[in-house]
């Protein structure tokens, strides 16, 4: 083709030739070239978060091998593909990926690799205005809720398999609404008379006191007494990040799949079971939020409201009910209005 032809520059072989020349003369930069350099500046990152950032940047550089490939249109399409493609990532996960990518992009700006005025990621994957919590507005809504009878079936299946630790975690979750990592990291020293403390939670709202249901109290006491390592769920192994919930969480995944529950049922679905029971019982949303560690649902509760008294939370928790064969079960109990 004549070099003067309008479409000459768009020919694949011409583009490849120019890119080869740009790489050879250091005018074209591979997207991944400075990733480790940037990660080295993030001295405050935990090992797990550092590995997540590294994985996020690897995903980014696989889609955009060279910095010059990153355009606003291409970035928008990439984000759409992340959420609607085969992986079907949640908005929260995509936001996390973009947080890492934006941080790296700012590093490239500072190194004068990309122009400072060019931000191809501005406004992408923003949460909806109607969501009070990024998690609850995205992945939280994708997770399905177990009915109380389903939770009991999971518990009995874990016991039948002889997986005592998984059964302990399920039992703790169904009476408290705690996250699996909160339960697996709960220390004996944080269990008190009638309640326990969740510390080092993901959010400020997650730091809380959780009442111990009367049906859970004797089991909690036994776990505390039997602990060999200072944790309520004793004897769990840690992964390379120090996470005690990883292995037992995978066993839960295999268990629920074997029982026929699809992928949107996860351990967090037990947390939704608790929230749903409280809602059905007429428990005020701000009380339920204090129990499970959610952000307060309205500006009034969130900005001006104090945490509810432990006695109030205890009354609400006692409304949880499961037909698990334990004496004292009352099907009408969960319909009581606080």
LOSE-469905 format. One record per residue (C-alpha): residue number from 1; x, y, z. Coordinates in steps of 0.02 Angstrom, whole numbers, plus 50000, padded with zeros to 5 digits. Layout:
! residues N
(NUM,(X,Y,Z)),
...
! end
This chain:
! residues 338
(1,(50000,50000,50000)),
(2,(50058,50174,49959)),
(3,(50127,50259,50117)),
(4,(50025,50411,50069)),
(5,(49863,50312,50078)),
(6,(49750,50369,50223)),
(7,(49738,50192,50294)),
(8,(49924,50154,50281)),
(9,(49956,50188,50466)),
(10,(49815,50070,50515)),
(11,(49890,49918,50430)),
(12,(49935,49782,50556)),
(13,(50111,49759,50490)),
(14,(50142,49946,50499)),
(15,(50079,49953,50679)),
(16,(50186,49804,50726)),
(17,(50337,49883,50646)),
(18,(50314,50046,50738)),
(19,(50288,49955,50902)),
(20,(50446,49852,50876)),
(21,(50542,50012,50843)),
(22,(50464,50095,50996)),
(23,(50514,49949,51108)),
(24,(50691,49944,51038)),
(25,(50714,50130,51069)),
(26,(50627,50127,51240)),
(27,(50488,50240,51176)),
(28,(50356,50106,51209)),
(29,(50342,50037,51385)),
(30,(50273,49868,51434)),
(31,(50132,49891,51558)),
(32,(50205,49770,51684)),
(33,(50382,49841,51682)),
(34,(50365,49949,51837)),
(35,(50240,49846,51936)),
(36,(50365,49772,52059)),
(37,(50448,49941,52079)),
(38,(50280,50015,52129)),
(39,(50238,49871,52247)),
(40,(50405,49896,52332)),
(41,(50350,50072,52380)),
(42,(50195,50003,52470)),
(43,(50282,49954,52630)),
(44,(50121,49957,52732)),
(45,(50037,49817,52634)),
(46,(50008,49648,52714)),
(47,(50074,49499,52617)),
(48,(49901,49445,52563)),
(49,(49854,49618,52501)),
(50,(50020,49633,52411)),
(51,(49988,49469,52320)),
(52,(49812,49527,52276)),
(53,(49882,49689,52204)),
(54,(50011,49589,52106)),
(55,(49875,49477,52037)),
(56,(49767,49628,51992)),
(57,(49911,49711,51898)),
(58,(49950,49547,51809)),
(59,(49769,49541,51750)),
(60,(49783,49722,51694)),
(61,(49946,49696,51598)),
(62,(49881,49539,51514)),
(63,(49737,49641,51442)),
(64,(49851,49790,51402)),
(65,(50027,49726,51365)),
(66,(50090,49901,51326)),
(67,(50048,50066,51410)),
(68,(49999,50143,51245)),
(69,(49860,50012,51230)),
(70,(49766,50093,51375)),
(71,(49633,50210,51310)),
(72,(49474,50269,51391)),
(73,(49368,50164,51275)),
(74,(49477,50009,51299)),
(75,(49476,50030,51488)),
(76,(49287,50046,51490)),
(77,(49268,49889,51385)),
(78,(49388,49796,51500)),
(79,(49286,49842,51654)),
(80,(49126,49788,51566)),
(81,(49207,49622,51521)),
(82,(49263,49594,51700)),
(83,(49086,49611,51765)),
(84,(48988,49534,51622)),
(85,(49115,49410,51552)),
(86,(49146,49227,51598)),
(87,(49217,49272,51769)),
(88,(49066,49378,51814)),
(89,(49161,49476,51945)),
(90,(49062,49577,52072)),
(91,(49067,49766,52071)),
(92,(49162,49762,52236)),
(93,(49298,49650,52162)),
(94,(49313,49758,52007)),
(95,(49327,49913,52117)),
(96,(49468,49828,52212)),
(97,(49558,49787,52050)),
(98,(49538,49966,51989)),
(99,(49605,50033,52155)),
(100,(49767,49939,52123)),
(101,(49772,49991,51941)),
(102,(49740,50174,51982)),
(103,(49880,50172,52110)),
(104,(49999,50097,51984)),
(105,(49942,50220,51850)),
(106,(49984,50366,51966)),
(107,(50157,50291,51986)),
(108,(50175,50287,51796)),
(109,(50122,50470,51794)),
(110,(50254,50515,51923)),
(111,(50385,50423,51820)),
(112,(50325,50522,51667)),
(113,(50281,50363,51574)),
(114,(50101,50421,51545)),
(115,(50035,50599,51534)),
(116,(49975,50669,51700)),
(117,(49814,50738,51628)),
(118,(49758,50569,51558)),
(119,(49651,50462,51675)),
(120,(49569,50320,51578)),
(121,(49489,50246,51735)),
(122,(49396,50398,51800)),
(123,(49219,50355,51857)),
(124,(49228,50172,51808)),
(125,(49137,50040,51914)),
(126,(49067,50167,52036)),
(127,(48942,50103,52164)),
(128,(48760,50149,52147)),
(129,(48698,50298,52246)),
(130,(48564,50193,52325)),
(131,(48688,50078,52410)),
(132,(48733,50116,52589)),
(133,(48877,49994,52585)),
(134,(48982,49943,52435)),
(135,(48972,49761,52484)),
(136,(48785,49758,52514)),
(137,(48753,49847,52350)),
(138,(48851,49724,52245)),
(139,(48909,49550,52293)),
(140,(48803,49545,52451)),
(141,(48649,49553,52339)),
(142,(48714,49413,52228)),
(143,(48733,49291,52372)),
(144,(48577,49189,52406)),
(145,(48506,49159,52578)),
(146,(48492,48988,52660)),
(147,(48325,48951,52742)),
(148,(48345,48898,52925)),
(149,(48310,48717,52880)),
(150,(48450,48724,52751)),
(151,(48573,48781,52883)),
(152,(48524,48637,52995)),
(153,(48548,48517,52848)),
(154,(48723,48586,52820)),
(155,(48762,48567,53006)),
(156,(48702,48387,53010)),
(157,(48799,48346,52851)),
(158,(48960,48414,52926)),
(159,(48931,48311,53083)),
(160,(48894,48156,52980)),
(161,(49059,48177,52889)),
(162,(49150,48187,53054)),
(163,(49208,48365,53017)),
(164,(49192,48433,53193)),
(165,(49280,48598,53156)),
(166,(49167,48639,53009)),
(167,(49015,48595,53116)),
(168,(49078,48712,53252)),
(169,(49098,48855,53129)),
(170,(48925,48827,53054)),
(171,(48846,48821,53227)),
(172,(48933,48981,53280)),
(173,(48882,49068,53118)),
(174,(48699,49020,53127)),
(175,(48678,49094,53301)),
(176,(48783,49251,53278)),
(177,(48783,49305,53095)),
(178,(48972,49326,53102)),
(179,(49086,49314,52951)),
(180,(49186,49153,52938)),
(181,(49351,49244,52962)),
(182,(49282,49328,53118)),
(183,(49234,49160,53193)),
(184,(49398,49076,53150)),
(185,(49500,49218,53224)),
(186,(49394,49233,53382)),
(187,(49506,49213,53535)),
(188,(49456,49140,53702)),
(189,(49510,49301,53787)),
(190,(49377,49397,53691)),
(191,(49234,49288,53753)),
(192,(49145,49358,53906)),
(193,(48991,49320,54008)),
(194,(48846,49328,53886)),
(195,(48939,49405,53739)),
(196,(49101,49407,53640)),
(197,(49201,49544,53554)),
(198,(49242,49550,53369)),
(199,(49404,49646,53347)),
(200,(49514,49682,53196)),
(201,(49360,49677,53083)),
(202,(49356,49736,52902)),
(203,(49261,49896,52942)),
(204,(49236,50010,53091)),
(205,(49058,49945,53107)),
(206,(49129,49769,53117)),
(207,(49214,49803,53284)),
(208,(49073,49754,53401)),
(209,(49004,49655,53546)),
(210,(48896,49507,53494)),
(211,(48772,49430,53617)),
(212,(48783,49242,53642)),
(213,(48616,49157,53609)),
(214,(48554,49049,53752)),
(215,(48559,48896,53637)),
(216,(48740,48935,53592)),
(217,(48800,48975,53769)),
(218,(48838,48797,53828)),
(219,(48925,48756,53664)),
(220,(49029,48915,53673)),
(221,(49078,48874,53852)),
(222,(49134,48701,53801)),
(223,(49237,48768,53654)),
(224,(49322,48895,53767)),
(225,(49362,48761,53896)),
(226,(49429,48638,53767)),
(227,(49537,48763,53671)),
(228,(49719,48712,53652)),
(229,(49784,48864,53560)),
(230,(49686,49013,53628)),
(231,(49557,49013,53489)),
(232,(49374,48969,53512)),
(233,(49381,48857,53358)),
(234,(49540,48769,53407)),
(235,(49659,48673,53295)),
(236,(49629,48759,53129)),
(237,(49777,48774,53009)),
(238,(49835,48939,52937)),
(239,(49871,48975,52754)),
(240,(50026,49072,52701)),
(241,(49938,49235,52745)),
(242,(49897,49179,52921)),
(243,(49712,49156,52880)),
(244,(49635,49019,52989)),
(245,(49470,49017,52892)),
(246,(49538,48968,52721)),
(247,(49541,48778,52735)),
(248,(49378,48760,52830)),
(249,(49296,48882,52708)),
(250,(49346,48770,52563)),
(251,(49274,48619,52653)),
(252,(49111,48714,52675)),
(253,(49110,48748,52487)),
(254,(49129,48564,52447)),
(255,(48996,48518,52574)),
(256,(48863,48637,52510)),
(257,(48898,48586,52330)),
(258,(48878,48402,52377)),
(259,(48708,48446,52452)),
(260,(48653,48526,52289)),
(261,(48672,48712,52328)),
(262,(48730,48817,52181)),
(263,(48878,48936,52179)),
(264,(48783,49087,52246)),
(265,(48762,48996,52411)),
(266,(48918,49028,52515)),
(267,(48959,49033,52700)),
(268,(48908,49216,52696)),
(269,(48733,49154,52653)),
(270,(48718,49096,52834)),
(271,(48749,49276,52883)),
(272,(48606,49324,52769)),
(273,(48499,49191,52854)),
(274,(48525,49279,53020)),
(275,(48488,49451,52946)),
(276,(48331,49383,52862)),
(277,(48268,49303,53023)),
(278,(48293,49466,53116)),
(279,(48201,49560,52979)),
(280,(48055,49436,52983)),
(281,(48046,49457,53172)),
(282,(48027,49644,53154)),
(283,(48197,49689,53229)),
(284,(48241,49871,53187)),
(285,(48373,49881,53052)),
(286,(48494,49980,53159)),
(287,(48486,49844,53293)),
(288,(48520,49708,53165)),
(289,(48664,49812,53096)),
(290,(48745,49819,53268)),
(291,(48731,49630,53286)),
(292,(48809,49582,53120)),
(293,(48926,49730,53100)),
(294,(48846,49817,52953)),
(295,(48856,50005,52927)),
(296,(48701,50092,52994)),
(297,(48566,50099,52859)),
(298,(48526,50286,52866)),
(299,(48619,50448,52894)),
(300,(48528,50473,53060)),
(301,(48582,50303,53127)),
(302,(48754,50310,53049)),
(303,(48802,50488,53094)),
(304,(48712,50526,53257)),
(305,(48664,50356,53327)),
(306,(48762,50266,53461)),
(307,(48774,50078,53471)),
(308,(48623,49994,53550)),
(309,(48638,49929,53726)),
(310,(48695,49748,53739)),
(311,(48530,49703,53823)),
(312,(48435,49761,53669)),
(313,(48547,49660,53555)),
(314,(48526,49508,53666)),
(315,(48337,49519,53653)),
(316,(48350,49525,53464)),
(317,(48473,49380,53451)),
(318,(48358,49272,53556)),
(319,(48230,49283,53416)),
(320,(48339,49172,53306)),
(321,(48269,48995,53294)),
(322,(48314,48833,53205)),
(323,(48224,48667,53209)),
(324,(48383,48570,53246)),
(325,(48308,48451,53373)),
(326,(48368,48549,53523)),
(327,(48238,48554,53663)),
(328,(48149,48720,53676)),
(329,(48130,48756,53491)),
(330,(47979,48863,53450)),
(331,(47930,48891,53267)),
(332,(47832,49045,53322)),
(333,(47982,49123,53407)),
(334,(48057,49199,53251)),
(335,(47891,49285,53212)),
(336,(47894,49384,53375)),
(337,(47910,49571,53353)),
(338,(48038,49660,53461)),
! end
